């Protein structure tokens, strides 16, 4: 059940992609106050990439084993 969590057209995949896009939008429109905090815009880009690529990595590991 858990290994099939990120099947194509699943709700979980859609949630991860939406969160990833939201992180990219936050990174694009981050103000100077956010840049002083840990990570800043670069942290949001990294987080967005993690949310975008995690389901694909999960499916690849599931297929390999």
C-alpha positions as CSV (number, residue, x, y, z in Angstrom):
1,X,0.0,0.0,0.0
2,X,2.7,2.5,1.0
3,X,4.9,1.6,-2.0
4,X,2.0,2.5,-4.4
5,X,1.5,5.9,-2.8
6,X,2.7,7.9,-5.8
7,X,1.0,6.2,-8.8
8,X,0.3,8.4,-11.8
9,X,-2.8,10.5,-11.4
10,X,-2.9,10.0,-7.6
11,X,-3.9,12.6,-5.0
12,X,-0.6,12.3,-3.3
13,X,1.4,13.1,-6.4
14,X,-0.8,16.1,-7.1
15,X,-0.3,17.4,-3.6
16,X,3.5,17.0,-3.9
17,X,3.6,18.8,-7.2
18,X,1.4,21.7,-6.0
19,X,3.6,22.1,-2.9
20,X,6.7,22.1,-5.1
21,X,5.2,24.8,-7.4
22,X,4.2,26.9,-4.4
23,X,7.8,26.7,-3.1
24,X,9.1,28.0,-6.4
25,X,6.6,30.8,-6.4
26,X,7.6,31.8,-2.8
27,X,11.2,31.7,-3.9
28,X,10.5,33.9,-6.9
29,X,8.6,36.5,-4.9
30,X,10.6,36.4,-1.7
31,X,11.3,39.8,-0.2
32,X,14.5,41.0,1.4
33,X,13.2,40.1,4.9
34,X,13.0,36.5,3.9
35,X,16.6,36.5,2.6
36,X,18.0,37.2,6.0
37,X,16.5,34.1,7.5
38,X,18.1,30.7,7.2
39,X,18.1,29.5,3.6
40,X,16.1,32.4,2.1
41,X,15.1,32.0,-1.6
42,X,17.6,29.3,-2.2
43,X,16.1,27.2,0.6
44,X,12.7,27.4,-1.1
45,X,14.1,26.4,-4.4
46,X,15.8,23.4,-2.8
47,X,12.6,22.5,-1.0
48,X,10.6,22.8,-4.3
49,X,13.0,20.5,-6.1
50,X,12.7,18.0,-3.3
51,X,8.9,18.0,-3.5
52,X,9.0,17.8,-7.3
53,X,11.5,14.9,-7.6
54,X,10.6,12.8,-4.5
55,X,7.6,11.0,-6.1
56,X,9.7,10.1,-9.1
57,X,12.6,8.8,-6.9
58,X,10.0,6.8,-4.8
59,X,8.6,5.1,-8.0
60,X,12.1,4.4,-9.2
61,X,13.1,2.7,-6.0
62,X,9.8,0.8,-5.9
63,X,10.4,-0.5,-9.5
64,X,14.0,-1.4,-8.7
65,X,13.2,-3.5,-5.7
